[in-house]
Amino acid sequence: MAEKILVVEDEVALQETLIYNLKRLGYEVDAAGDGQSALEMARSTRPDLILLDIMLPGMDGFEVCRILRQEMSTPVLMLTARDDEIDRVVGLEVGADDYLTKPFSMRELLARVKAMLRRVRLIRQEMNAPAAPPISKQALVFENLTIDLNRREVRLNDKPVAMKPKEFELLLFLAQHQSQVLSREFILERVWGWDYIGDSRTVDVHIRWLREKVEIDPANPTRIITVRSAGYRFEG
Protein backbone atom coordinates (compact mmCIF):
# COMPACT_ATOMS: atom_id res chain seq x y z
CA MET A 1 0.00 0.00 0.00
CA ALA A 2 1.35 3.43 -0.97
CA GLU A 3 2.36 5.71 1.88
CA LYS A 4 0.18 8.80 2.29
CA ILE A 5 1.55 12.32 2.44
CA LEU A 6 -0.42 15.45 3.25
CA VAL A 7 0.92 18.63 1.62
CA VAL A 8 -0.16 21.83 3.39
CA GLU A 9 0.89 24.76 1.21
CA ASP A 10 -1.10 27.84 0.13
CA GLU A 11 1.19 28.76 -2.78
CA VAL A 12 -0.57 26.98 -5.63
CA ALA A 13 2.45 26.57 -7.93
CA LEU A 14 4.58 25.05 -5.17
CA GLN A 15 1.75 22.85 -3.97
CA GLU A 16 1.25 21.44 -7.46
CA THR A 17 5.00 20.90 -7.88
CA LEU A 18 5.20 19.00 -4.60
CA ILE A 19 2.18 16.87 -5.46
CA TYR A 20 3.59 16.01 -8.90
CA ASN A 21 7.02 14.98 -7.61
CA LEU A 22 5.68 12.98 -4.67
CA LYS A 23 3.17 11.11 -6.82
CA ARG A 24 5.92 10.38 -9.32
CA LEU A 25 7.69 8.45 -6.55
CA GLY A 26 4.57 6.41 -5.86
CA TYR A 27 3.21 8.21 -2.81
CA GLU A 28 -0.49 8.87 -2.30
CA VAL A 29 -0.85 12.63 -1.87
CA ASP A 30 -3.57 14.90 -0.43
CA ALA A 31 -3.30 18.67 -0.24
CA ALA A 32 -4.68 21.57 1.78
CA GLY A 33 -4.19 25.31 1.39
CA ASP A 34 -4.99 26.53 4.91
CA GLY A 35 -4.58 25.42 8.50
CA GLN A 36 -8.16 24.44 9.28
CA SER A 37 -8.47 22.32 6.14
CA ALA A 38 -5.14 20.70 7.00
CA LEU A 39 -6.39 19.66 10.44
CA GLU A 40 -9.60 18.22 9.05
CA MET A 41 -7.78 16.32 6.32
CA ALA A 42 -5.13 14.96 8.71
CA ARG A 43 -7.84 13.68 11.05
CA SER A 44 -9.77 11.98 8.26
CA THR A 45 -6.94 10.49 6.18
CA ARG A 46 -4.29 9.79 8.88
CA PRO A 47 -1.27 10.43 6.59
CA ASP A 48 2.15 8.85 7.14
CA LEU A 49 3.87 12.24 6.78
CA ILE A 50 2.82 15.91 6.68
CA LEU A 51 4.64 18.65 4.77
CA LEU A 52 3.52 21.80 6.56
CA ASP A 53 4.11 25.39 5.44
CA ILE A 54 4.40 27.88 8.31
CA MET A 55 2.92 30.95 6.60
CA LEU A 56 -0.69 29.89 6.01
CA PRO A 57 -3.84 32.02 5.80
CA GLY A 58 -5.74 32.12 9.08
CA MET A 59 -4.18 29.53 11.38
CA ASP A 60 -0.41 29.37 10.86
CA GLY A 61 1.70 26.24 10.64
CA PHE A 62 2.94 26.52 14.22
CA GLU A 63 -0.61 26.32 15.58
CA VAL A 64 -1.51 23.51 13.19
CA CYS A 65 1.52 21.53 14.34
CA ARG A 66 0.76 22.17 18.00
CA ILE A 67 -2.80 20.85 17.61
CA LEU A 68 -1.69 17.87 15.54
CA ARG A 69 0.82 16.86 18.20
CA GLN A 70 -1.98 16.63 20.76
CA GLU A 71 -3.88 14.20 18.53
CA MET A 72 -1.36 12.12 16.55
CA SER A 73 2.32 11.26 16.21
CA THR A 74 2.53 11.67 12.42
CA PRO A 75 5.95 13.12 11.50
CA VAL A 76 5.89 16.75 10.34
CA LEU A 77 8.36 18.42 7.98
CA MET A 78 7.90 22.19 8.25
CA LEU A 79 8.49 24.50 5.28
CA THR A 80 9.10 28.23 5.50
CA ALA A 81 10.34 31.13 3.43
CA ARG A 82 12.00 32.67 6.51
CA ASP A 83 15.48 31.56 7.55
CA ASP A 84 15.18 32.70 11.15
CA GLU A 85 16.64 30.63 14.00
CA ILE A 86 13.68 31.58 16.20
CA ASP A 87 11.33 30.03 13.62
CA ARG A 88 13.34 26.82 13.66
CA VAL A 89 13.35 26.65 17.45
CA VAL A 90 9.61 27.35 17.73
CA GLY A 91 8.85 24.83 15.00
CA LEU A 92 10.75 22.09 16.82
CA GLU A 93 9.28 23.06 20.17
CA VAL A 94 5.70 22.66 18.93
CA GLY A 95 6.53 19.19 17.67
CA ALA A 96 7.96 19.38 14.14
CA ASP A 97 10.36 16.57 13.26
CA ASP A 98 12.37 18.42 10.63
CA TYR A 99 12.65 21.86 9.06
CA LEU A 100 13.37 23.03 5.51
CA THR A 101 13.83 26.64 4.39
CA LYS A 102 12.61 27.92 1.02
CA PRO A 103 13.89 27.99 -1.59
CA PHE A 104 14.91 24.35 -1.34
CA SER A 105 15.90 21.84 -3.98
CA MET A 106 13.31 19.21 -4.77
CA ARG A 107 16.02 16.60 -4.49
CA GLU A 108 16.75 17.60 -0.89
CA LEU A 109 13.08 17.64 0.06
CA LEU A 110 12.47 14.20 -1.44
CA ALA A 111 15.53 12.85 0.37
CA ARG A 112 14.18 14.19 3.67
CA VAL A 113 10.77 12.66 2.92
CA LYS A 114 12.31 9.25 2.20
CA ALA A 115 14.41 9.36 5.37
CA MET A 116 11.46 10.33 7.57
CA LEU A 117 9.21 7.65 6.10
CA ARG A 118 11.95 5.04 6.58
CA ARG A 119 12.02 6.01 10.24
CA VAL A 120 8.23 5.52 10.45
CA ARG A 121 8.56 2.06 8.91
CA LEU A 122 11.35 1.21 11.34
CA ILE A 123 9.27 2.18 14.36
CA ARG A 124 6.31 0.17 13.13
CA GLN A 125 8.44 -2.87 12.40
CA GLU A 126 10.17 -2.67 15.78
CA MET A 127 6.77 -2.58 17.48
CA ASN A 128 5.73 -5.76 15.69
CA ALA A 129 9.03 -7.65 15.59
CA PRO A 130 10.15 -9.98 18.37
CA ALA A 131 12.97 -8.56 20.44
CA ALA A 132 16.44 -9.84 19.74
CA PRO A 133 17.84 -11.98 22.55
CA PRO A 134 20.42 -10.22 24.75
CA ILE A 135 23.99 -10.79 23.62
CA SER A 136 26.08 -11.55 26.71
CA LYS A 137 29.02 -13.40 25.20
CA GLN A 138 31.97 -11.82 23.46
CA ALA A 139 31.71 -13.89 20.30
CA LEU A 140 28.91 -15.41 18.23
CA VAL A 141 29.73 -18.85 16.87
CA PHE A 142 27.86 -20.55 14.05
CA GLU A 143 29.56 -23.83 13.12
CA ASN A 144 32.68 -22.69 11.20
CA LEU A 145 31.81 -18.97 11.41
CA THR A 146 32.85 -16.82 14.38
CA ILE A 147 31.96 -13.17 14.91
CA ASP A 148 34.23 -11.65 17.55
CA LEU A 149 32.48 -8.61 19.06
CA ASN A 150 35.47 -7.30 21.02
CA ARG A 151 37.97 -7.48 18.19
CA ARG A 152 35.37 -6.72 15.51
CA GLU A 153 36.73 -9.66 13.61
CA VAL A 154 35.14 -12.43 11.58
CA ARG A 155 36.74 -15.86 11.22
CA LEU A 156 35.75 -18.62 8.83
CA ASN A 157 37.32 -22.03 9.51
CA ASP A 158 39.54 -20.23 12.06
CA LYS A 159 40.94 -17.92 9.38
CA PRO A 160 40.34 -14.13 9.53
CA VAL A 161 37.95 -12.75 6.92
CA ALA A 162 38.72 -9.21 5.72
CA MET A 163 35.64 -7.04 6.13
CA LYS A 164 34.84 -3.39 5.78
CA PRO A 165 33.29 -1.78 8.89
CA LYS A 166 29.78 -1.68 7.41
CA GLU A 167 30.02 -5.31 6.29
CA PHE A 168 30.90 -6.33 9.84
CA GLU A 169 28.03 -4.27 11.30
CA LEU A 170 25.58 -5.80 8.83
CA LEU A 171 26.71 -9.36 9.51
CA LEU A 172 26.57 -8.79 13.26
CA PHE A 173 23.07 -7.29 13.03
CA LEU A 174 21.82 -10.25 10.99
CA ALA A 175 23.42 -12.72 13.39
CA GLN A 176 21.90 -11.02 16.43
CA HIS A 177 18.49 -11.54 14.82
CA GLN A 178 19.05 -15.15 13.80
CA SER A 179 16.07 -16.79 12.05
CA GLN A 180 14.10 -13.51 11.97
CA VAL A 181 12.96 -12.15 8.62
CA LEU A 182 14.26 -8.58 8.36
CA SER A 183 13.08 -6.18 5.67
CA ARG A 184 15.60 -4.17 3.67
CA GLU A 185 14.20 -0.94 5.13
CA PHE A 186 14.55 -2.26 8.69
CA ILE A 187 18.15 -3.30 8.05
CA LEU A 188 18.93 0.04 6.38
CA GLU A 189 17.55 1.97 9.36
CA ARG A 190 19.37 -0.04 12.01
CA VAL A 191 22.75 -0.48 10.29
CA TRP A 192 23.03 2.75 8.27
CA GLY A 193 20.81 5.02 10.38
CA TRP A 194 17.40 6.56 9.78
CA ASP A 195 18.84 9.71 8.21
CA TYR A 196 20.81 7.79 5.56
CA ILE A 197 19.89 9.20 2.14
CA GLY A 198 20.53 6.10 -0.01
CA ASP A 199 17.99 3.41 -0.85
CA SER A 200 17.51 -0.27 0.00
CA ARG A 201 19.66 -1.41 -2.93
CA THR A 202 22.60 -0.60 -0.65
CA VAL A 203 21.52 -3.54 1.52
CA ASP A 204 21.39 -5.91 -1.47
CA VAL A 205 24.91 -4.94 -2.55
CA HIS A 206 26.36 -5.49 0.93
CA ILE A 207 24.51 -8.80 1.28
CA ARG A 208 26.10 -9.94 -1.98
CA TRP A 209 29.54 -8.97 -0.68
CA LEU A 210 28.93 -10.81 2.59
CA ARG A 211 27.83 -13.96 0.80
CA GLU A 212 31.04 -13.97 -1.19
CA LYS A 213 32.94 -14.02 2.10
CA VAL A 214 30.92 -16.33 4.39
CA GLU A 215 29.01 -18.70 2.07
CA ILE A 216 30.45 -21.90 0.61
CA ASP A 217 28.49 -21.26 -2.58
CA PRO A 218 27.48 -17.56 -2.78
CA ALA A 219 25.09 -18.33 -5.65
CA ASN A 220 23.21 -20.79 -3.43
CA PRO A 221 23.44 -19.26 0.05
CA THR A 222 22.59 -21.26 3.15
CA ARG A 223 23.54 -18.67 5.78
CA ILE A 224 22.03 -15.42 4.52
CA ILE A 225 18.72 -16.38 2.96
CA THR A 226 16.63 -14.19 0.67
CA VAL A 227 12.96 -14.21 1.65
CA ARG A 228 11.03 -13.23 -1.45
CA SER A 229 9.16 -9.91 -1.16
CA ALA A 230 10.15 -9.67 2.51
CA GLY A 231 13.91 -9.28 2.99
CA TYR A 232 16.61 -11.50 4.47
CA ARG A 233 17.01 -14.16 7.16
CA PHE A 234 20.25 -15.28 8.81
CA GLU A 235 20.52 -18.99 9.64
CA GLY A 236 24.07 -19.20 10.92
C-alpha positions as CSV (number, residue, x, y, z in Angstrom):
1,M,0.0,0.0,0.0
2,A,1.3,3.4,-1.0
3,E,2.4,5.7,1.9
4,K,0.2,8.8,2.3
5,I,1.6,12.3,2.4
6,L,-0.4,15.5,3.2
7,V,0.9,18.6,1.6
8,V,-0.2,21.8,3.4
9,E,0.9,24.8,1.2
10,D,-1.1,27.8,0.1
11,E,1.2,28.8,-2.8
12,V,-0.6,27.0,-5.6
13,A,2.4,26.6,-7.9
14,L,4.6,25.0,-5.2
15,Q,1.7,22.9,-4.0
16,E,1.2,21.4,-7.5
17,T,5.0,20.9,-7.9
18,L,5.2,19.0,-4.6
19,I,2.2,16.9,-5.5
20,Y,3.6,16.0,-8.9
21,N,7.0,15.0,-7.6
22,L,5.7,13.0,-4.7
23,K,3.2,11.1,-6.8
24,R,5.9,10.4,-9.3
25,L,7.7,8.4,-6.5
26,G,4.6,6.4,-5.9
27,Y,3.2,8.2,-2.8
28,E,-0.5,8.9,-2.3
29,V,-0.8,12.6,-1.9
30,D,-3.6,14.9,-0.4
31,A,-3.3,18.7,-0.2
32,A,-4.7,21.6,1.8
33,G,-4.2,25.3,1.4
34,D,-5.0,26.5,4.9
35,G,-4.6,25.4,8.5
36,Q,-8.2,24.4,9.3
37,S,-8.5,22.3,6.1
38,A,-5.1,20.7,7.0
39,L,-6.4,19.7,10.4
40,E,-9.6,18.2,9.0
41,M,-7.8,16.3,6.3
42,A,-5.1,15.0,8.7
43,R,-7.8,13.7,11.0
44,S,-9.8,12.0,8.3
45,T,-6.9,10.5,6.2
46,R,-4.3,9.8,8.9
47,P,-1.3,10.4,6.6
48,D,2.1,8.9,7.1
49,L,3.9,12.2,6.8
50,I,2.8,15.9,6.7
51,L,4.6,18.7,4.8
52,L,3.5,21.8,6.6
53,D,4.1,25.4,5.4
54,I,4.4,27.9,8.3
55,M,2.9,30.9,6.6
56,L,-0.7,29.9,6.0
57,P,-3.8,32.0,5.8
58,G,-5.7,32.1,9.1
59,M,-4.2,29.5,11.4
60,D,-0.4,29.4,10.9
61,G,1.7,26.2,10.6
62,F,2.9,26.5,14.2
63,E,-0.6,26.3,15.6
64,V,-1.5,23.5,13.2
65,C,1.5,21.5,14.3
66,R,0.8,22.2,18.0
67,I,-2.8,20.8,17.6
68,L,-1.7,17.9,15.5
69,R,0.8,16.9,18.2
70,Q,-2.0,16.6,20.8
71,E,-3.9,14.2,18.5
72,M,-1.4,12.1,16.5
73,S,2.3,11.3,16.2
74,T,2.5,11.7,12.4
75,P,6.0,13.1,11.5
76,V,5.9,16.7,10.3
77,L,8.4,18.4,8.0
78,M,7.9,22.2,8.3
79,L,8.5,24.5,5.3
80,T,9.1,28.2,5.5
81,A,10.3,31.1,3.4
82,R,12.0,32.7,6.5
83,D,15.5,31.6,7.6
84,D,15.2,32.7,11.2
85,E,16.6,30.6,14.0
86,I,13.7,31.6,16.2
87,D,11.3,30.0,13.6
88,R,13.3,26.8,13.7
89,V,13.3,26.6,17.4
90,V,9.6,27.3,17.7
91,G,8.8,24.8,15.0
92,L,10.7,22.1,16.8
93,E,9.3,23.1,20.2
94,V,5.7,22.7,18.9
95,G,6.5,19.2,17.7
96,A,8.0,19.4,14.1
97,D,10.4,16.6,13.3
98,D,12.4,18.4,10.6
99,Y,12.6,21.9,9.1
100,L,13.4,23.0,5.5
101,T,13.8,26.6,4.4
102,K,12.6,27.9,1.0
103,P,13.9,28.0,-1.6
104,F,14.9,24.4,-1.3
105,S,15.9,21.8,-4.0
106,M,13.3,19.2,-4.8
107,R,16.0,16.6,-4.5
108,E,16.8,17.6,-0.9
109,L,13.1,17.6,0.1
110,L,12.5,14.2,-1.4
111,A,15.5,12.9,0.4
112,R,14.2,14.2,3.7
113,V,10.8,12.7,2.9
114,K,12.3,9.3,2.2
115,A,14.4,9.4,5.4
116,M,11.5,10.3,7.6
117,L,9.2,7.6,6.1
118,R,11.9,5.0,6.6
119,R,12.0,6.0,10.2
120,V,8.2,5.5,10.5
121,R,8.6,2.1,8.9
122,L,11.4,1.2,11.3
123,I,9.3,2.2,14.4
124,R,6.3,0.2,13.1
125,Q,8.4,-2.9,12.4
126,E,10.2,-2.7,15.8
127,M,6.8,-2.6,17.5
128,N,5.7,-5.8,15.7
129,A,9.0,-7.6,15.6
130,P,10.2,-10.0,18.4
131,A,13.0,-8.6,20.4
132,A,16.4,-9.8,19.7
133,P,17.8,-12.0,22.6
134,P,20.4,-10.2,24.7
135,I,24.0,-10.8,23.6
136,S,26.1,-11.5,26.7
137,K,29.0,-13.4,25.2
138,Q,32.0,-11.8,23.5
139,A,31.7,-13.9,20.3
140,L,28.9,-15.4,18.2
141,V,29.7,-18.8,16.9
142,F,27.9,-20.6,14.0
143,E,29.6,-23.8,13.1
144,N,32.7,-22.7,11.2
145,L,31.8,-19.0,11.4
146,T,32.8,-16.8,14.4
147,I,32.0,-13.2,14.9
148,D,34.2,-11.7,17.6
149,L,32.5,-8.6,19.1
150,N,35.5,-7.3,21.0
151,R,38.0,-7.5,18.2
152,R,35.4,-6.7,15.5
153,E,36.7,-9.7,13.6
154,V,35.1,-12.4,11.6
155,R,36.7,-15.9,11.2
156,L,35.8,-18.6,8.8
157,N,37.3,-22.0,9.5
158,D,39.5,-20.2,12.1
159,K,40.9,-17.9,9.4
160,P,40.3,-14.1,9.5
161,V,38.0,-12.8,6.9
162,A,38.7,-9.2,5.7
163,M,35.6,-7.0,6.1
164,K,34.8,-3.4,5.8
165,P,33.3,-1.8,8.9
166,K,29.8,-1.7,7.4
167,E,30.0,-5.3,6.3
168,F,30.9,-6.3,9.8
169,E,28.0,-4.3,11.3
170,L,25.6,-5.8,8.8
171,L,26.7,-9.4,9.5
172,L,26.6,-8.8,13.3
173,F,23.1,-7.3,13.0
174,L,21.8,-10.2,11.0
175,A,23.4,-12.7,13.4
176,Q,21.9,-11.0,16.4
177,H,18.5,-11.5,14.8
178,Q,19.1,-15.1,13.8
179,S,16.1,-16.8,12.1
180,Q,14.1,-13.5,12.0
181,V,13.0,-12.1,8.6
182,L,14.3,-8.6,8.4
183,S,13.1,-6.2,5.7
184,R,15.6,-4.2,3.7
185,E,14.2,-0.9,5.1
186,F,14.5,-2.3,8.7
187,I,18.1,-3.3,8.0
188,L,18.9,0.0,6.4
189,E,17.6,2.0,9.4
190,R,19.4,0.0,12.0
191,V,22.7,-0.5,10.3
192,W,23.0,2.7,8.3
193,G,20.8,5.0,10.4
194,W,17.4,6.6,9.8
195,D,18.8,9.7,8.2
196,Y,20.8,7.8,5.6
197,I,19.9,9.2,2.1
198,G,20.5,6.1,0.0
199,D,18.0,3.4,-0.9
200,S,17.5,-0.3,0.0
201,R,19.7,-1.4,-2.9
202,T,22.6,-0.6,-0.6
203,V,21.5,-3.5,1.5
204,D,21.4,-5.9,-1.5
205,V,24.9,-4.9,-2.5
206,H,26.4,-5.5,0.9
207,I,24.5,-8.8,1.3
208,R,26.1,-9.9,-2.0
209,W,29.5,-9.0,-0.7
210,L,28.9,-10.8,2.6
211,R,27.8,-14.0,0.8
212,E,31.0,-14.0,-1.2
213,K,32.9,-14.0,2.1
214,V,30.9,-16.3,4.4
215,E,29.0,-18.7,2.1
216,I,30.4,-21.9,0.6
217,D,28.5,-21.3,-2.6
218,P,27.5,-17.6,-2.8
219,A,25.1,-18.3,-5.7
220,N,23.2,-20.8,-3.4
221,P,23.4,-19.3,0.1
222,T,22.6,-21.3,3.1
223,R,23.5,-18.7,5.8
224,I,22.0,-15.4,4.5
225,I,18.7,-16.4,3.0
226,T,16.6,-14.2,0.7
227,V,13.0,-14.2,1.6
228,R,11.0,-13.2,-1.5
229,S,9.2,-9.9,-1.2
230,A,10.2,-9.7,2.5
231,G,13.9,-9.3,3.0
232,Y,16.6,-11.5,4.5
233,R,17.0,-14.2,7.2
234,F,20.2,-15.3,8.8
235,E,20.5,-19.0,9.6
236,G,24.1,-19.2,10.9
